[in-house]
Amino acid sequence: MSYYLLYVISENTDNMHAMLKELSQAGFNGTIIPTASLRHAITCDTYIGDMPMFGNLNDVVHDKYQSNTTLYIVVKGSDLERAKSIVRDVTQNFTLTKGGMFDVELHGYEGSF
């Protein structure tokens, strides 16, 4: 049986929350990480003129950078298209919110989600 890692990156909007709800109701589970684009992190007004080389975890936790959500879902190959279809439907092919998705075939997987 083949497994895939589905990555979905989207702006934090009501649409993203609706997508998470739809995926959960369809039986999918994954990990959500608050993220930001490089452009957002670089232009964050807190660091203009004195930006550190690397961000601080405290900055991410306190919403200094995060403007996106990155979702990782381990999906059986037979369920991959169904998960992607939910994302496409809810985001209307990412016309309702900026973002994107891609998948990577896993060559080793152990555990349960």
Order of alpha helices (4+ residues) and beta strands (2+ residues): beta-alpha-beta-alpha-alpha-beta-alpha-beta
